């Protein structure tokens, strides 16, 4: 059960009732109540159609750190399913979306905006399988705007005339939702207006580093919104940077927080065998209990595990993404 407000609070309440009715008609499986043991090792029949398992990794973190975090995960996938498993780290979010369109990967953990973009780009050729749950059992996170603690900036109003770094044009918390929310507050986010300038930092980690190095006054990134803020919360980019020794939270100040956003899904190509997608779900539903350290590494923190999701959970994000794409075409 989702215990926090969702991003649907940003839009007309009339759109919420049908979504709630659909959600109540379906009971997703969750790690906390999933009773099965971790899958036994062995080659599966679907390996005839998926002879190599190719997993896309989003950008936003340096490649060495990504490959280090995901190395044991890759090895576990390979041992469990008996097929060669390859990681495909993209330099940015667009790289993973393009890989889905070109059928160069089978699966990837995406942000909600990335999933929406891939779904639109492939005309429904990808589908969500499951998503991460937070410490309170919800499946939402938040976008936060950070500035240097010694900047003198203590509120969004004081960002007027200052510079702001977006993370990536395909990031939900690092671009899509902050723009959407700020526009609804009457803040101009394009061209000359509220901010002196905006730009893309190349990822979440890079955006925070740019603030610390005074290249931008502020940046937007993602966090679980739960746990100890002094440790970067329980999960997210800030927590990962704290854990890696890249960040001391005393050096930053959070001046704006979005309403909760539905967590992004593990998505797979729709055309893949149903048995493969079911095995992917079972692997991850049991992963946090069977291999807690691997789970913590790939999720950049901890929560209660995973939960099944459906496309309906992301319809609002798809609509926002579609509107953003249309506005971008009008501006060009």
Buried (B, 14 or more C-beta within 10 A) or exposed (E): EBEBEBBBEBBEEEEBEEBEEEBEEEEBBBBBEBEEEBBEEEEBEBBEEBEEBBBBBBBBBBEEEBBEBBEBBBEBBBEBBBBEBBBBBBEBBBBBBBBBBEEEBBBBBBBBBBBBBBBBBBEEBBBBBBBBBBBBBBBBBBBBBBBBBEBEBEEBEBBEEBBBBBBBBBBBBBBBBBBBBBEEEEBEBEEEEBBEEBBBBBBBBBBBBBBBEEBBBBBBBBBBBBBEBEEBBBBBBBBBBBBBEBBEBEEBBBBBEBBBBBBBBBBBBBEBBEEBBEBBBBBBBBBBBEBEEBBBBBBBBBBBBBBBBBBEBBBBBBEBBEEBBEEEEEEE
